[in-house]
Amino acid sequence: MKKTAAHRSQDSGVALLVCLMLILLLAVLVHRFTFTSRVQVAAAGNLRDQFQAECMALSGLEAALAVLATDDTPEVDHLGEAWAQFRGSPDMASLEAEEGGFLVWIQDENSKIEVNRIVRQDGATTDMFIRRQLDRLLELFGVSSELRDSLLDCLEDWIDSDDLQKLNGAEDQYYMSLERPYQAANRPLRTLGELYLIKGWPQILELKLQDGARITDFLTVSPTGGRINVNTAPGLVLQSLSPEIDESTALQVMSLREEAPLAGPQLLPPPFRRGGVSTHLQFSGTLFLVRSQGVFRRASSNALMLVARVDEEWKVLARRIE
């Protein structure tokens, strides 16, 4: 009888231990399930907020189109117009948690230098006016003459359609010798980010002026025709048009256009009216780049849109969510 009681006591202890282990395992499983559920709920919430932010960004693009449509003076575009002042939602800082909003920036692409135009549309010959313009812009960023020649030769080799290397340029032979090899594009740049792939350019793209501006702030890959809108171009772009246009001359033009938008070359200083420069000027924009940042709770999303004015109508050429 004593052995039987001892065995029963031992069996009860084992059963209790098994029961405790099962309870512990069940607790772990419940905790794991609860944790997974919380993660999934949070992920679903993040996806919802991200979707809402993307919708806000797209709303910003539509709002920008509506503002551009109010421009009733297509012959002149200047920085005092509604499109240049528009910034989207009135006060992003005051938005409640359940609300969203968007910030918008509209830029006249004709205020920048069309970098692809350094090579003419035939894909082979150099547009010397654009090359000299880019050379002067690089000089204003403090780049030496020797390095400027190399940078521009490499840029042309990247864009032109042939495999012939310029004196200070680079073609496949250079790029295929890199640790991570790739080929020269031999086509126009699709984004300014491609400049990071071109020999010598990554270091130049990191240069900043005292106001924080980078060289890409003055360049575009949009097909502007190589013409600069005098009413919207920043001082450095105006200076790049000719070695005769120094900082004081550029400031003079910027002061003139603040008093009243320029509709023609009559009031411009003499360097702007010379044949080589005047043919590259205009007083309105034909292409506009819209940047929109949508915000909802902690989520944000960016969208871009390129818009062209065609016969006083607005045509969307490209649109994408970043």
Backbone bond lengths (Angstrom), bond angles and torsions (degrees), N, CA, C in turn:
res aa  C-N    CA-C-N  psi(-1)  N-CA   C-N-CA  omega(-1)  CA-C   N-CA-C  phi
1 M - - - 1.458 - - 1.524 111.38 -
2 K 1.342 116.22 -38.57 1.460 119.22 -180.00 1.519 111.04 -64.60
3 K 1.369 117.19 -39.35 1.461 120.26 178.83 1.516 110.83 -64.98
4 T 1.332 114.29 -39.51 1.470 118.18 -179.56 1.520 110.50 -64.28
5 A 1.310 117.00 -42.49 1.473 120.69 178.65 1.519 111.06 -64.69
6 A 1.333 115.36 -38.32 1.475 119.28 179.26 1.513 110.80 -65.43
7 H 1.363 114.24 -42.11 1.472 117.98 178.56 1.519 111.07 -62.97
8 R 1.352 114.79 -41.07 1.470 118.27 179.42 1.532 110.95 -63.16
9 S 1.320 115.66 -40.88 1.471 119.77 179.12 1.522 110.78 -63.75
10 Q 1.348 115.31 -40.21 1.473 119.56 179.16 1.523 110.94 -66.79
11 D 1.347 115.76 -41.48 1.470 119.82 178.58 1.524 111.08 -62.97
12 S 1.335 115.22 -39.37 1.469 119.02 179.12 1.523 110.89 -63.99
13 G 1.343 116.26 -38.96 1.472 120.12 178.78 1.518 111.90 -64.53
14 V 1.345 115.02 -41.24 1.469 119.25 178.43 1.520 110.41 -64.84
15 A 1.337 115.57 -43.20 1.470 119.92 179.63 1.521 110.90 -61.64
16 L 1.342 115.45 -41.15 1.466 119.20 178.73 1.526 111.08 -63.68
17 L 1.345 115.40 -41.53 1.466 119.89 179.48 1.528 111.18 -63.89
18 V 1.346 115.33 -43.23 1.471 119.44 177.75 1.515 110.73 -62.61
19 C 1.334 115.39 -40.98 1.467 120.03 179.76 1.526 111.13 -62.55
20 L 1.346 115.23 -42.82 1.465 119.32 178.90 1.535 111.59 -64.12
21 M 1.336 115.38 -39.56 1.462 119.41 179.09 1.525 111.19 -65.26
22 L 1.350 115.01 -39.67 1.467 118.76 177.95 1.524 111.19 -64.93
23 I 1.340 116.05 -40.62 1.474 119.84 178.27 1.525 110.26 -63.66
24 L 1.366 115.68 -41.87 1.462 119.76 178.83 1.524 111.00 -63.25
25 L 1.339 116.28 -43.81 1.464 120.43 178.77 1.521 110.95 -62.63
26 L 1.341 115.19 -41.85 1.461 119.49 178.89 1.528 111.00 -63.71
27 A 1.340 116.36 -39.50 1.467 120.35 178.95 1.529 110.93 -63.75
28 V 1.350 115.42 -41.06 1.469 119.69 178.40 1.521 110.39 -63.25
29 L 1.347 116.18 -43.82 1.462 120.31 -179.90 1.524 111.46 -63.72
30 V 1.342 115.76 -42.12 1.470 119.60 178.85 1.526 110.38 -63.55
31 H 1.357 115.64 -43.18 1.469 119.48 179.11 1.521 110.51 -62.69
32 R 1.343 115.75 -42.14 1.462 119.94 179.67 1.523 110.94 -64.06
33 F 1.320 115.80 -43.32 1.461 120.40 179.60 1.527 110.76 -63.20
34 T 1.346 115.48 -42.67 1.465 119.82 179.40 1.526 111.08 -63.66
35 F 1.346 116.24 -43.05 1.466 120.71 179.44 1.528 110.71 -62.63
36 T 1.355 115.76 -45.58 1.466 120.10 179.29 1.520 111.05 -61.48
37 S 1.331 115.90 -40.66 1.469 120.09 179.54 1.522 110.83 -63.16
38 R 1.348 115.68 -42.16 1.463 119.35 179.45 1.528 110.99 -63.74
39 V 1.339 115.87 -41.70 1.469 119.84 178.67 1.520 110.47 -62.24
40 Q 1.337 116.31 -43.66 1.463 120.01 -179.38 1.525 111.69 -65.58
41 V 1.338 116.05 -39.58 1.467 119.67 177.68 1.526 110.37 -64.12
42 A 1.357 115.75 -42.92 1.469 119.74 179.05 1.524 110.97 -64.39
43 A 1.354 116.25 -41.55 1.467 120.13 178.99 1.519 110.98 -63.42
44 A 1.336 115.80 -41.77 1.467 119.54 178.16 1.524 110.64 -63.45
45 G 1.338 116.04 -38.94 1.460 119.70 177.52 1.516 111.91 -65.02
46 N 1.339 116.17 -40.54 1.470 119.94 178.22 1.522 111.17 -64.08
47 L 1.343 116.09 -42.11 1.467 119.90 177.85 1.522 111.03 -62.32
48 R 1.341 115.44 -41.24 1.466 119.50 178.17 1.522 110.51 -62.05
49 D 1.343 116.33 -46.86 1.465 120.14 -179.05 1.526 111.17 -64.77
50 Q 1.353 116.38 -38.52 1.466 119.78 179.10 1.522 110.85 -65.31
51 F 1.333 115.86 -40.11 1.470 119.99 177.31 1.525 110.44 -62.89
52 Q 1.339 115.88 -42.56 1.463 119.80 178.37 1.527 110.87 -63.09
53 A 1.354 116.31 -39.36 1.468 120.05 179.09 1.527 110.78 -64.97
54 E 1.343 116.91 -39.85 1.465 120.28 177.08 1.525 110.74 -63.20
55 C 1.329 116.07 -40.37 1.472 119.66 177.17 1.519 110.79 -62.26
56 M 1.339 116.36 -39.00 1.460 120.42 177.96 1.531 110.62 -64.37
57 A 1.346 116.03 -41.46 1.468 119.58 179.45 1.527 110.71 -62.91
58 L 1.329 116.67 -42.59 1.466 120.17 178.15 1.527 111.00 -66.60
59 S 1.329 116.08 -34.64 1.468 119.57 175.62 1.523 110.66 -62.60
60 G 1.342 115.62 -36.53 1.457 119.80 177.24 1.519 111.90 -62.18
61 L 1.344 116.73 -39.30 1.465 120.25 177.62 1.529 110.87 -63.56
62 E 1.326 115.91 -42.80 1.468 119.60 179.70 1.528 110.86 -65.99
63 A 1.336 116.23 -38.44 1.467 119.60 177.76 1.524 110.57 -63.74
64 A 1.341 116.23 -38.84 1.466 120.28 178.52 1.528 110.77 -63.81
65 L 1.331 116.61 -41.42 1.471 120.05 177.18 1.521 111.03 -60.12
66 A 1.329 115.68 -40.69 1.465 119.83 179.62 1.524 111.04 -64.19
67 V 1.331 116.59 -38.85 1.468 120.21 178.79 1.525 110.50 -68.04
68 L 1.333 117.11 -43.35 1.466 120.32 178.45 1.530 111.12 -61.08
69 A 1.325 115.97 -35.00 1.468 120.13 -178.59 1.525 112.31 -66.38
70 T 1.333 117.39 -18.48 1.468 120.05 179.28 1.522 112.46 -82.21
71 D 1.332 117.01 -7.47 1.468 120.66 -179.09 1.526 109.33 -71.96
72 D 1.315 116.40 110.17 1.468 120.76 -177.12 1.525 112.61 -104.68
73 T 1.351 116.69 14.60 1.471 120.28 176.76 1.526 109.13 -126.64
74 P 1.326 118.09 71.93 1.467 121.00 -175.92 1.523 113.91 -65.49
75 E 1.326 117.11 -17.64 1.467 119.40 -178.87 1.525 112.41 -76.89
76 V 1.342 117.06 -16.01 1.468 121.78 179.63 1.526 109.24 -140.35
77 D 1.324 116.07 129.95 1.468 121.41 173.07 1.519 108.05 -125.93
78 H 1.335 116.34 128.18 1.464 120.22 -177.18 1.523 109.99 -141.37
79 L 1.331 116.12 170.73 1.461 121.94 -172.81 1.522 113.54 -77.24
80 G 1.328 117.47 -3.26 1.454 120.15 177.08 1.511 113.24 -93.12
81 E 1.324 117.36 -2.13 1.461 120.86 -177.67 1.526 111.17 -79.91
82 A 1.336 114.68 164.87 1.465 120.84 -175.18 1.524 112.12 -59.48
83 W 1.335 117.54 -39.64 1.464 119.85 -177.64 1.528 111.55 -62.64
84 A 1.342 117.28 -34.73 1.464 120.83 -178.53 1.527 111.99 -76.72
85 Q 1.338 116.85 -23.90 1.460 121.48 -178.45 1.527 112.66 -93.52
86 F 1.323 116.93 -16.34 1.473 121.11 -173.88 1.522 110.90 -67.29
87 R 1.333 116.34 131.02 1.468 121.40 -179.84 1.526 112.79 -128.74
88 G 1.320 118.49 10.52 1.456 120.16 175.48 1.507 113.10 90.94
89 S 1.346 116.81 -140.28 1.464 122.07 -177.68 1.524 110.02 -56.79
90 P 1.333 117.84 136.95 1.471 121.64 -172.50 1.521 114.79 -55.51
91 D 1.331 117.59 -49.75 1.466 120.04 -175.05 1.519 109.26 -142.20
92 M 1.326 116.29 92.32 1.461 120.44 -177.18 1.526 111.71 -62.81
93 A 1.322 117.83 -30.86 1.463 121.10 -176.23 1.522 112.33 -67.70
94 S 1.340 117.69 -24.19 1.461 120.64 -175.74 1.525 113.13 -94.35
95 L 1.326 117.66 3.10 1.459 120.07 -178.04 1.524 110.93 -67.64
96 E 1.334 116.92 139.13 1.453 121.57 176.01 1.527 109.77 -75.12
97 A 1.357 115.85 165.64 1.465 121.01 -175.62 1.521 112.23 -59.40
98 E 1.343 116.75 -36.27 1.458 119.97 -176.89 1.525 112.25 -85.82
99 E 1.323 117.31 -1.16 1.449 120.44 -179.15 1.527 110.33 -98.82
100 G 1.290 115.18 167.24 1.456 120.89 175.15 1.511 109.31 -135.44
101 G 1.300 116.00 173.86 1.453 119.98 179.14 1.511 110.61 -164.23
102 F 1.315 116.22 -178.15 1.460 119.95 179.22 1.522 110.21 -146.91
103 L 1.321 114.08 148.30 1.459 122.75 173.02 1.521 107.52 -110.43
104 V 1.318 116.71 140.28 1.463 120.98 -174.95 1.527 110.13 -133.21
105 W 1.331 114.96 138.71 1.463 121.74 172.85 1.524 107.55 -128.94
106 I 1.318 116.90 127.31 1.467 121.79 177.63 1.525 107.94 -113.83
107 Q 1.319 116.16 124.22 1.466 121.40 -178.05 1.524 110.40 -120.06
108 D 1.314 114.75 138.69 1.461 121.19 173.30 1.524 107.90 -80.30
109 E 1.326 117.52 113.47 1.460 120.68 -178.56 1.527 111.97 -67.25
110 N 1.330 116.99 -20.58 1.467 119.92 176.12 1.522 112.50 -75.90
111 S 1.328 116.76 2.74 1.466 120.31 173.79 1.524 111.02 -90.44
112 K 1.348 116.77 1.25 1.464 121.72 -175.89 1.532 110.25 -122.75
113 I 1.324 115.18 170.16 1.466 121.59 178.56 1.526 108.99 -91.43
114 E 1.318 116.64 127.01 1.468 120.62 178.24 1.528 108.83 -77.77
115 V 1.319 115.88 102.27 1.464 121.14 -171.35 1.527 112.40 -65.57
116 N 1.326 117.99 -34.32 1.470 120.45 -178.59 1.519 112.86 -65.62
117 R 1.316 116.15 -20.33 1.460 119.59 -174.11 1.524 112.55 -76.16
118 I 1.330 117.78 -1.53 1.463 120.08 174.34 1.526 110.26 -60.87
119 V 1.337 116.52 -26.47 1.467 122.11 172.57 1.526 107.42 -110.51
120 R 1.322 116.37 128.57 1.460 120.08 -177.73 1.529 111.15 -66.21
121 Q 1.321 115.96 170.52 1.458 120.68 -175.16 1.522 113.32 -64.37
122 D 1.345 117.70 -17.19 1.465 119.26 177.00 1.524 111.85 -73.05
123 G 1.349 116.37 -7.65 1.458 120.98 176.72 1.508 114.84 77.52
124 A 1.338 117.58 7.94 1.464 119.56 -174.82 1.524 113.60 -132.37
125 T 1.324 117.94 -43.41 1.466 120.37 -173.03 1.526 111.70 -91.45
126 T 1.327 114.85 154.54 1.460 121.99 -176.22 1.524 110.92 -90.70
127 D 1.328 116.51 135.68 1.463 121.31 170.06 1.525 106.29 -87.11
128 M 1.316 116.61 102.16 1.457 120.99 -172.19 1.527 112.48 -66.91
129 F 1.331 118.00 -30.11 1.464 118.66 178.67 1.527 109.94 -64.46
130 I 1.341 117.22 -46.31 1.461 120.79 -179.54 1.528 110.11 -67.07
131 R 1.337 117.22 -38.00 1.467 119.23 178.38 1.525 110.43 -62.05
132 R 1.335 116.73 -45.03 1.467 119.17 178.81 1.527 111.05 -65.54
133 Q 1.328 116.31 -34.40 1.462 120.25 178.63 1.534 110.47 -65.00
134 L 1.327 116.86 -45.09 1.462 120.77 177.40 1.530 111.03 -65.63
135 D 1.324 116.25 -36.61 1.463 120.76 178.31 1.528 110.61 -61.48
136 R 1.329 116.87 -43.44 1.470 120.11 179.97 1.527 110.89 -68.46
137 L 1.328 117.14 -36.33 1.466 119.60 177.67 1.528 110.34 -63.31
138 L 1.324 116.90 -44.19 1.465 120.62 177.22 1.528 110.86 -62.06
139 E 1.330 116.31 -38.58 1.466 120.24 178.46 1.524 110.70 -62.61
140 L 1.333 116.82 -39.30 1.462 120.82 178.93 1.526 111.62 -66.20
141 F 1.336 116.78 -20.65 1.465 121.33 175.06 1.526 111.57 -90.56
142 G 1.335 116.46 6.54 1.459 120.46 175.32 1.509 115.16 83.53
143 V 1.335 118.14 18.16 1.465 121.68 -179.29 1.529 109.10 -83.41
144 S 1.329 116.99 135.26 1.464 121.80 -177.06 1.526 111.29 -67.87
145 S 1.336 116.09 160.16 1.462 121.74 -177.67 1.525 111.91 -61.31
146 E 1.350 117.02 -44.47 1.464 120.72 -178.38 1.523 111.10 -62.78
147 L 1.324 116.08 -43.07 1.463 119.77 -179.43 1.524 110.84 -68.99
148 R 1.329 117.22 -35.16 1.472 120.13 178.85 1.525 110.49 -61.99
149 D 1.334 116.97 -42.80 1.468 120.55 178.53 1.527 110.88 -59.44
150 S 1.325 115.96 -43.73 1.460 120.24 -179.61 1.525 111.21 -66.20
151 L 1.326 116.83 -44.40 1.466 120.84 -179.16 1.522 111.47 -60.21
152 L 1.321 116.57 -43.87 1.462 120.11 -176.88 1.529 111.59 -74.00
153 D 1.337 117.44 -34.37 1.467 119.71 174.50 1.529 110.46 -64.15
154 C 1.333 116.20 -42.85 1.471 120.19 178.80 1.524 110.97 -65.11
155 L 1.329 116.65 -38.17 1.464 120.61 177.84 1.526 110.50 -63.22
156 E 1.327 116.74 -44.91 1.465 119.99 178.94 1.528 111.24 -63.45
157 D 1.339 117.01 -42.65 1.463 120.10 179.40 1.525 111.26 -61.92
158 W 1.333 116.72 -34.13 1.465 120.35 179.68 1.531 111.10 -69.41
159 I 1.341 116.39 -35.05 1.466 120.91 -173.85 1.526 112.59 -90.53
160 D 1.348 117.77 -39.65 1.469 118.47 -173.71 1.527 111.02 -65.24
161 S 1.320 115.40 160.50 1.469 120.97 -171.37 1.521 114.14 -85.82
162 D 1.343 117.78 -6.26 1.468 118.94 -177.73 1.530 111.31 -100.62
163 D 1.328 115.41 175.21 1.463 121.87 179.15 1.522 111.92 -107.20
164 L 1.328 116.67 15.21 1.460 120.96 -179.65 1.524 109.45 -82.72
165 Q 1.323 116.45 123.86 1.459 120.83 -176.78 1.524 110.79 -84.04
166 K 1.326 116.06 132.66 1.459 121.01 176.29 1.526 109.51 -73.99
167 L 1.323 116.60 169.45 1.462 121.97 -173.12 1.528 112.30 -51.72
168 N 1.340 116.75 -47.81 1.468 120.98 -178.75 1.525 111.81 -113.08
169 G 1.329 116.01 21.89 1.454 120.29 -174.09 1.519 114.11 -94.55
170 A 1.333 115.56 -162.28 1.466 121.91 -179.70 1.517 109.22 -154.77
171 E 1.321 115.22 132.61 1.463 121.49 175.99 1.533 108.61 -123.63
172 D 1.328 117.30 -159.10 1.465 121.34 -174.24 1.525 113.22 -56.21
173 Q 1.331 116.77 -34.35 1.465 119.60 -177.89 1.529 111.09 -56.79
174 Y 1.335 117.00 -38.30 1.467 120.21 178.65 1.529 110.79 -76.04
175 Y 1.334 116.82 -50.17 1.462 120.06 -173.25 1.535 112.17 -66.92
176 M 1.329 117.56 -32.51 1.463 120.27 179.61 1.524 112.36 -76.54
177 S 1.337 117.33 -10.65 1.471 120.49 178.00 1.526 112.27 -91.39
178 L 1.326 117.73 -2.55 1.458 121.22 -179.51 1.524 110.92 -73.39
179 E 1.327 115.96 163.34 1.467 120.52 179.82 1.526 110.68 -59.15
180 R 1.331 115.77 -39.28 1.467 121.10 173.19 1.530 107.19 -115.43
181 P 1.311 117.34 89.64 1.472 120.84 -170.86 1.530 113.45 -71.39
182 Y 1.311 114.77 151.67 1.460 122.68 172.99 1.519 107.29 -157.02
183 Q 1.313 116.35 168.33 1.457 120.94 -176.78 1.528 111.02 -100.31
184 A 1.324 115.56 154.99 1.464 120.33 172.90 1.526 108.84 -64.76
185 A 1.318 116.94 144.00 1.469 120.74 -174.05 1.522 112.33 -69.40
186 N 1.352 116.90 -38.02 1.474 121.79 -175.54 1.524 112.09 53.35
187 R 1.311 114.97 42.99 1.465 123.37 176.95 1.526 107.70 -160.88
188 P 1.329 117.90 165.21 1.468 120.09 178.23 1.529 111.81 -61.44
189 L 1.332 115.54 151.07 1.462 121.12 176.05 1.523 109.83 -63.15
190 R 1.322 116.11 138.50 1.460 120.36 175.75 1.524 111.52 -92.95
191 T 1.325 115.93 -30.43 1.464 121.87 174.56 1.523 108.18 -140.61
192 L 1.322 116.15 158.49 1.463 119.71 177.02 1.529 111.04 -67.42
193 G 1.326 117.02 -20.76 1.456 120.59 177.91 1.518 113.04 -61.64
194 E 1.339 117.09 -23.88 1.466 120.52 178.38 1.523 112.25 -64.10
195 L 1.324 117.10 -20.81 1.466 119.82 178.82 1.530 111.36 -58.60
196 Y 1.339 116.68 -27.34 1.466 120.23 178.72 1.527 112.07 -65.44
197 L 1.327 117.42 -17.64 1.462 120.97 -179.82 1.523 112.60 -88.26
198 I 1.330 117.04 -12.22 1.463 121.17 -173.19 1.528 110.10 -91.51
199 K 1.309 115.68 135.96 1.466 122.03 -177.41 1.531 111.62 -50.62
200 G 1.334 115.67 126.90 1.459 122.19 175.55 1.509 115.20 87.50
201 W 1.324 118.52 -21.50 1.461 121.09 -172.88 1.529 115.32 -77.18
202 P 1.336 120.92 -32.09 1.476 118.75 -178.51 1.525 113.86 -53.42
203 Q 1.335 117.86 -41.04 1.464 120.39 -179.96 1.531 111.13 -67.97
204 I 1.322 116.86 -36.77 1.468 121.08 -179.23 1.523 110.79 -67.29
205 L 1.318 116.47 -36.15 1.460 120.52 -178.07 1.526 112.48 -67.65
206 E 1.326 117.28 -17.71 1.462 120.89 179.14 1.526 112.47 -88.96
207 L 1.335 117.60 -8.80 1.466 120.24 179.25 1.524 110.49 -67.16
208 K 1.336 115.75 143.18 1.462 120.95 178.88 1.526 110.03 -131.26
209 L 1.324 115.01 145.50 1.457 120.35 170.85 1.528 108.79 -82.84
210 Q 1.317 117.12 176.54 1.464 120.68 -178.37 1.526 112.18 -61.32
211 D 1.335 116.75 -30.60 1.464 119.66 179.57 1.526 112.54 -86.43
212 G 1.343 117.13 5.72 1.458 121.38 177.89 1.514 114.65 89.42
213 A 1.326 117.73 -2.19 1.467 120.92 -178.16 1.526 110.83 -69.86
214 R 1.324 115.33 142.17 1.462 122.42 175.32 1.522 108.98 -108.29
215 I 1.322 116.00 165.47 1.462 119.70 -176.11 1.531 111.55 -64.35
216 T 1.336 117.28 -29.68 1.467 119.92 179.40 1.526 112.45 -67.37
217 D 1.340 117.49 -17.65 1.465 120.10 176.79 1.526 111.63 -67.41
218 F 1.336 116.56 -15.39 1.463 120.83 -176.44 1.530 112.17 -113.32
219 L 1.334 116.40 8.65 1.463 121.50 -177.91 1.520 110.62 -120.36
220 T 1.328 116.04 157.56 1.459 121.22 175.23 1.522 109.40 -147.99
221 V 1.330 115.95 153.63 1.466 120.85 171.95 1.527 110.20 -103.77
222 S 1.316 117.27 0.60 1.466 121.02 178.47 1.525 110.18 -69.83
223 P 1.322 117.42 143.71 1.479 121.07 -176.93 1.526 112.41 -77.76
224 T 1.314 116.20 79.23 1.466 121.41 -176.61 1.521 113.22 -83.95
225 G 1.315 117.42 -8.92 1.455 120.16 -175.33 1.517 112.65 83.58
226 G 1.333 116.69 4.98 1.458 120.52 178.04 1.514 114.34 76.47
227 R 1.328 117.68 10.90 1.466 121.15 -178.68 1.527 110.00 -99.53
228 I 1.326 115.65 140.58 1.461 122.62 -175.50 1.528 110.22 -106.10
229 N 1.337 115.83 130.44 1.461 121.04 175.08 1.527 108.75 -81.36
230 V 1.320 116.51 111.10 1.465 121.94 -176.75 1.526 111.43 -62.09
231 N 1.323 117.48 -26.82 1.465 121.11 -176.17 1.526 113.82 -77.69
232 T 1.333 117.75 -16.82 1.465 119.78 -176.22 1.527 113.82 -124.66
233 A 1.316 117.96 -13.78 1.467 120.85 -175.59 1.525 111.10 -66.91
234 P 1.343 118.05 136.50 1.467 120.44 174.50 1.523 111.12 -69.37
235 G 1.318 115.88 165.86 1.455 121.20 -174.92 1.516 114.11 -55.77
236 L 1.343 117.78 -41.10 1.460 120.24 -177.73 1.524 112.07 -65.77
237 V 1.329 117.12 -35.12 1.467 119.78 177.83 1.528 109.62 -68.76
238 L 1.326 117.24 -39.40 1.465 120.29 176.52 1.529 110.28 -62.68
239 Q 1.333 117.33 -42.45 1.463 120.88 179.36 1.524 111.80 -65.38
240 S 1.330 116.75 -30.26 1.465 119.92 -177.78 1.525 112.62 -70.00
241 L 1.331 117.53 -14.88 1.463 120.65 -176.05 1.527 112.91 -68.60
242 S 1.327 117.00 -29.19 1.466 119.70 -177.19 1.525 109.87 -163.01
243 P 1.334 117.83 144.68 1.471 119.73 175.32 1.526 112.25 -64.72
244 E 1.337 117.27 -16.72 1.465 120.68 177.17 1.524 112.54 -77.32
245 I 1.335 116.40 -13.95 1.466 120.15 -178.08 1.526 108.25 -97.16
246 D 1.322 116.00 100.91 1.460 120.19 178.62 1.530 109.46 -93.47
247 E 1.324 115.93 -174.58 1.465 120.22 -176.16 1.525 111.60 -61.40
248 S 1.332 117.45 -41.40 1.468 120.15 -177.91 1.529 111.11 -66.19
249 T 1.340 117.13 -37.18 1.467 120.38 178.34 1.525 110.63 -67.15
250 A 1.337 116.20 -41.13 1.470 120.16 177.57 1.526 110.70 -63.54
251 L 1.333 117.15 -41.71 1.465 120.66 178.42 1.523 111.37 -64.58
252 Q 1.326 116.33 -33.34 1.463 120.55 177.33 1.527 110.45 -62.16
253 V 1.332 116.21 -43.52 1.466 120.72 179.00 1.528 110.35 -66.12
254 M 1.323 116.93 -41.96 1.457 120.49 -179.71 1.525 111.02 -64.75
255 S 1.327 116.84 -33.32 1.461 120.86 176.39 1.528 110.76 -69.90
256 L 1.332 116.41 -40.58 1.467 120.89 178.72 1.523 111.37 -60.81
257 R 1.327 116.69 -45.14 1.463 119.63 -175.96 1.526 112.03 -73.11
258 E 1.334 117.90 -21.24 1.463 120.33 174.47 1.525 110.73 -71.60
259 E 1.328 116.00 -35.01 1.464 119.94 178.27 1.522 110.83 -68.55
260 A 1.324 115.99 -43.02 1.467 121.53 178.19 1.520 108.11 -162.44
261 P 1.337 117.84 136.22 1.466 120.18 179.29 1.525 111.19 -56.15
262 L 1.321 115.85 140.48 1.459 121.24 -179.23 1.526 109.62 -85.14
263 A 1.325 115.81 127.74 1.464 120.63 -179.96 1.519 112.16 -105.88
264 G 1.324 117.31 -4.63 1.453 121.74 -179.07 1.516 110.22 -167.51
265 P 1.328 117.33 176.86 1.468 120.94 -174.53 1.527 114.56 -83.13
266 Q 1.332 118.05 -0.34 1.462 120.26 -170.75 1.531 113.25 -57.34
267 L 1.325 117.97 -39.92 1.463 121.24 -175.68 1.525 113.07 -91.27
268 L 1.311 117.52 -3.61 1.461 120.41 -177.06 1.528 111.27 -73.09
269 P 1.332 117.59 149.31 1.471 120.75 175.40 1.528 110.54 -60.20
270 P 1.332 118.13 156.34 1.473 122.51 -175.52 1.528 115.65 -50.08
271 P 1.357 120.75 -41.63 1.473 118.26 -178.16 1.528 113.66 -57.88
272 F 1.326 117.37 -28.36 1.465 120.64 -179.89 1.527 111.72 -77.95
273 R 1.325 116.75 -20.73 1.461 119.54 -175.47 1.520 112.72 -94.08
274 R 1.315 117.33 -2.38 1.457 119.65 178.42 1.528 109.52 -72.06
275 G 1.330 115.60 150.81 1.460 121.46 -172.29 1.514 115.50 -52.63
276 G 1.338 116.99 -46.73 1.456 119.52 -176.59 1.507 113.65 -63.33
277 V 1.332 116.81 -30.23 1.463 121.18 -178.12 1.524 111.07 -92.52
278 S 1.317 117.35 -44.55 1.469 121.12 -173.38 1.525 112.67 -59.01
279 T 1.334 117.52 -31.18 1.466 120.00 -179.67 1.526 112.26 -72.73
280 H 1.332 116.78 -10.61 1.467 120.56 179.12 1.527 111.54 -106.76
281 L 1.334 116.22 16.03 1.460 120.57 -179.25 1.519 111.16 -111.25
282 Q 1.320 115.45 151.82 1.454 122.07 167.50 1.523 107.26 -149.86
283 F 1.317 116.50 174.94 1.460 119.81 -171.89 1.527 111.98 -125.70
284 S 1.315 114.98 11.82 1.462 121.48 175.28 1.519 108.28 -142.56
285 G 1.326 115.87 170.53 1.455 120.63 178.79 1.517 111.17 -103.98
286 T 1.320 116.07 147.48 1.463 120.53 175.96 1.525 111.50 -111.88
287 L 1.330 116.56 -23.78 1.461 121.86 179.34 1.524 109.53 -129.95
288 F 1.329 115.87 137.12 1.461 120.88 179.64 1.525 109.39 -130.09
289 L 1.327 115.14 135.13 1.462 121.14 177.15 1.522 108.55 -103.01
290 V 1.328 115.94 126.19 1.464 121.80 -179.99 1.519 108.95 -109.86
291 R 1.326 116.20 125.97 1.465 122.19 174.10 1.521 108.07 -112.80
292 S 1.315 116.04 130.97 1.462 120.59 -178.95 1.523 109.62 -130.66
293 Q 1.323 116.07 132.84 1.463 121.41 175.11 1.519 108.56 -115.82
294 G 1.329 115.91 114.67 1.456 120.76 177.59 1.515 110.56 -93.05
295 V 1.332 116.76 140.71 1.465 122.01 -178.14 1.520 109.38 -131.20
296 F 1.340 116.05 132.98 1.460 121.41 172.87 1.517 107.50 -145.79
297 R 1.339 115.75 118.10 1.460 121.07 -172.72 1.527 108.98 52.51
298 R 1.344 117.06 -123.93 1.462 119.14 -178.95 1.525 112.66 -93.79
299 A 1.310 117.39 -1.34 1.467 121.10 -178.11 1.526 110.36 -90.47
300 S 1.321 115.52 148.50 1.462 120.66 175.56 1.520 109.18 -142.75
301 S 1.318 115.70 154.77 1.460 121.24 -179.42 1.517 108.63 -148.59
302 N 1.328 116.37 143.87 1.460 121.61 -179.41 1.523 110.54 -113.00
303 A 1.313 115.81 144.00 1.463 121.49 178.41 1.523 109.15 -136.67
304 L 1.323 115.48 147.78 1.466 122.27 178.89 1.522 109.57 -124.74
305 M 1.324 115.26 149.49 1.460 119.92 176.89 1.527 108.88 -149.48
306 L 1.321 116.29 133.46 1.462 121.86 175.24 1.521 107.91 -106.85
307 V 1.332 115.42 124.90 1.461 121.47 -174.70 1.526 109.45 -122.47
308 A 1.322 115.75 138.34 1.464 121.00 178.24 1.522 109.91 -117.06
309 R 1.330 115.20 142.55 1.463 120.18 172.28 1.524 107.75 -91.85
310 V 1.322 116.25 116.31 1.462 122.17 -178.58 1.523 108.39 -125.60
311 D 1.340 115.82 112.96 1.470 120.68 -179.73 1.526 111.33 51.79
312 E 1.336 115.11 47.33 1.463 123.30 177.81 1.530 113.01 64.92
313 E 1.324 117.07 13.68 1.458 122.26 173.54 1.526 108.31 -114.19
314 W 1.344 115.82 156.82 1.458 120.39 -178.97 1.518 110.12 -104.77
315 K 1.329 115.65 127.47 1.460 121.68 -178.11 1.527 109.32 -121.70
316 V 1.329 116.32 126.43 1.466 121.14 178.07 1.523 108.76 -80.04
317 L 1.334 116.62 117.96 1.462 121.53 -179.43 1.522 112.22 -90.07
318 A 1.320 116.73 -33.39 1.469 120.62 -178.70 1.522 108.65 -157.32
319 R 1.337 114.61 148.31 1.462 120.32 178.33 1.527 107.72 -151.45
320 R 1.329 116.59 135.43 1.465 118.32 177.86 1.524 111.11 -155.22
321 I 1.341 113.67 152.26 1.464 122.09 173.42 1.519 107.59 -95.53
322 E 1.317 116.94 132.72 1.466 120.00 179.49 1.521 110.41 -96.50
